Amino acid sequence: MKNRKEFDQQLLETGMLHRRMAVDEEDSLEYRSLRQAAEKTEFLWDGIGTEVWETKGMGTLSFLPGGILRLETNARSDTWPEGSPADGDYCAFGALEAALQTKDADWQAFNRLHFQIRPDCKGMHSPMIAIQLYNNGKEKLPDKYGREGYHTIHLKNSCWNDCVWEFPSLPRDCVTSVNFIVHSYGKELSMDDRLCFTLKDIRLEYVSKINHTLGWQCPSDTIILSTEGYWSDGGKTAVTARKTDSFQLCGAESNEIIWKGVPQYIENEKGSFFLWDFSAVQTPGVYYLQSEEMKSETFPIASHPLYQSVWKVVHFLYCERCGYPVGGGHGTCHGDIIAEHNGVKLAYNGGWHDAGDVSQQTLQTAEVVHSLLETAERVKQEEPSLCQRILEEAVWGLDFILRMRFSDGYRATSAGIRRWSDGFIGNMDDCEARVHNHAFENFLMAGVEAYASQILEEVDPPLSWKAYTAACEDYQFARRRFEEKGMELPSFYEHSYNSSLSQYWATASWAASQIYSCQLKGLSFMDAEASMDKTYAVYAADYAGRMLACQESGNSDCPASGFFYREPDHKQIVHFNHQSREQIYMQALEALCLTQPEHENRSLWEQGMRLYAGYLKKIFSYAQPYGMLPAGIHKMDEYQDDKTFPLLHLMTTFEEDNLNYKEQLQNGIPLNTGYCLRHFPVWFSFRGNTAIHLSSGKAASILGRYLHDPELIQIAREQIYWLFGKNPFGQSLVYGAGRNFAQQYGALNGEMVGSIPVGIETRGNDDVPFWPMENNATYKEVWTTSAGRFLWLAADLY
């Protein structure tokens, strides 16, 4: 982990994040795992016999002297693989699989796979190998969704890579084969036509010290803490599973004992733990924790512990730029992704790729723009260089959301890409972007555009004017569409698919307040008449009133209040299990109170905020010892709701999984006979809770600032601490930040410092954390939404 001077030098060497940043590999989980010596080894291939190998897909296998297997295939083809959509939506060009037959072997005596692999892929920045384990025992692999037992590893080109895959939680009682897969994702600008990988020394191993992957109970020899550090003020705790009489906080340089404490015993549904509280120490510095033979790695306490991580997350966004030559990453891409409307076409590239699969979602880019602008505004006095670099990145995204407008309410909204296309318009690998006139998207875009107008007025007045003009137009498009159509389902693949009526109203209120805020500030391009217009103030208050009708204010049957229902009938509680906008309700109410402080309904708005604050505090009371906000309260009979089910749970059906839904509810914490609390969402195919708990954390930080409530600020900070390693696995979930971070599913872009995955999942129907080493979508996939939610919190907490 670098100190600030070293890190600032690295920033200069990347041209202030205009080239990709190198990772501190010694802090990675893979580096540490490779240094765990095997206590038992069994080679899976003798390097001689060829009959154990089978080939699938396009390409060739060959056998070289020295026990080396070579896999060769083309980077792309001129046809889609069999079974693909005719239009190539979300398609790669195929794959080559080398299947090593294992004859129903029992691998339970081993807990990891170890091999060496060398990619020789000319011009490729980020080669990777995928591995699929097939098990035909009591529990089958792959699972229903093709996620479990699937692992990808990012590799360094033109050299031998030493790779381990730990799988202590995977079923492996009857392994039929292990397949090494080379995907053909097309050619980035610099690439050759051919992909070549050589493989050797494939063996099973057993190691006694394996990384924890399942359950709340952390390893007994581990001190769980926020590896990126803590704020000087506020609560600071670490977690252990071992009982000791005392602990010490020591200075990293002096080894002097700064603080002595007594562990606090905690026992709850998660297990038995000991909390080490060193909140009293507020002096900035670098420290470590120790008790008996347990000793943590060093970590900082600082007034601004997010300085490096904010830079790194902005770096990740830069690496995900679409349609731009990323230094050390990829060339200009996706110029042949086309959106068409009313006889005109535009190239759907720009902004940031949605995730590792290089698809694109305009709404997602817009929310990231908002988070960047909020963060830039927060740091501009103390960190002007960081502010300017964030503004640059934000304007890149804003340019995209403005260019995607067809100026009649329709806009290009998403594309399932999953490949490097060749840039030539008119051949088979082009992709058609989706185009919609959708009220929810236009409301949200209007709010982001209006907020951008306020932040950019001094930086770029013409762009500020354009953003404001677009905001007013988009808002009116949204209102007309909403009045005509009401709630509309977007494409199945849009990340607004789960939106409820209460979220529509919240978003419409927040966006109107942002436009009204522009008018209140009297931006330089406005005339006096615009500054006096109260239309958007009326819209904001009206929609907020409807939204508040969806809030639970308290009844004798319900054990909590303050949360929101999907509609005013108070039947379905708002839930999120992938994309989350839990914070939008508090964003709407805060914006109202700030822009209309004299309004007759301000006390009602503030009451709604206090009710939700109470809800957050109530569910946080179940968050010990790690501090992750639970997913929320559920009705025990909601598994019977076949109308809402398909809006929240993709890639499955109500008939297939409603009984699994019921079991997940039963595995929650019972609050009374009719309600339970889930730590993690009810979910099926799409799992990973980073966006869920960070969005709730954003709501806590908004309320903490507005209500001047340090308890809520602490709840928000705890979501950051969880992200940086104060979780049962002791892993930082921000790649290249903190310590013990693992590779993530960056797919076509490879490893990117600052990336944040979809998040920690659960296994089956349980409500306990599961974080295997398997690196795949969705839970380990890098996601710009996760980055945006982190920056939203950073904007309030920095």
Secondary structure by P-SEA (a helix, b strand, c coil): cccaaaaaaaaaaaccccccccccccccaaaaaaaccccbbbbcccccccccccccccccccccccbbbbbbbbccccccccccccccccccccccccccccccccccccccccbbbbbbcccccccbbbbbbbbccccccccccccccbbbbbbbccbbbbbbbbccccccccccbbbbbbbccccccccccbbbbbbccccccccccccccccccccccccccccccccccccccccccccccbbbbbbcccccccbbbbbbbbbccccbbbbbbccccccccccccccccccccccccccccaaaaaaaaaaaaaaaccccccccccccccccccccccccccccccccccccccbbbaaaaaaaaaaaaaaaaacccccaaaaaaaaaaaaaaaaaaaaacccccccccccccccccccccccccbbbbbbbbcaaaaaaaaaaaaaaaaaaccccaaaaaaaaaaaaaaaaaaaaaaaaccccccccccccccccaaaaaaaaaaaaaaaaaaaaaccccccccccccaaaaaaaaaaaaaaaaaccccccccccccccccccccccccccccccccaaaaaaaaaaaaacccccaaaaaaaaaaaaaaaaaaaacccccccccccbbbbccccccccccccccccccccccaaaaaaaaaacccccccbbbbcccccccccccaaaaaaaaaaaaaaaaaaccaaaaaaaaaaaaaaacccccccccccccccccccccccccccccccccccccccccccbbbbccccccccccccaaaaaaaaaaaaacc
